Amino acid sequence: MRKISILVVVFCFISCSNSEPKADVIISNEKEVICNVIDTWHKNAAEGNFEDYFSAMTNSSVFIGTDANENWLMPEFKEFSRPYFADGVAWDFKAIDRNVYLSADNKIAWFDELLSTWMGVTRGSGVLVKENDIWKIQHYVLSVTVPNKNVEDVIKINKEIDSLFLKKYQIN
């Protein structure tokens, strides 16, 4: 009986050591890789690494900035950004909190993050896609956070600019 017990223990040990990684471990690893891509992307902006910053994005990526007019396709965003990178520091965004989500097939990821920036606390959100087993940023949105108690003040500040902006869309 003792030999059977030992064989069962050995069999269980071998079975466990050869098992496939669990899905939650794979997801955790993918999320870690994605966070590293985003952190490195932010770091490259802070260090003025133009080529490295833009190589983290797809060729068809979109960057939406805080101004209502900022909806940049990749070529326009590169051109807009070039002078900032030429100074050696484009912008310095540091993540203070981030949530990452994955599609069932682990080929699309989306995230939201709170950032510490020169503007104060901002929020970023975006989508990454896997291209040739490399995560690339496809879409990014940067937003300025406004405490609910200050929304009416911001509306007053933006009223004139918003009315001019809306005229272009023929909305009164």
Buried (B, 14 or more C-beta within 10 A) or exposed (E): EEEEEEEEEEEEEEEEEEEEEEEEEEBEEBBEBBBEBBBBBBBBBBBBBBEBBBEBBBEEBBBBBEEEEBEBEBEEBBEEBEEBBEEEEBBBBEBEEBEBEBEEEEEBBBBBBBBEBEEEEBBBBBBBBBEEEEBBBBBBBBBBEEEEEEEEEEEEEEEEEEEEBEEEEEEE
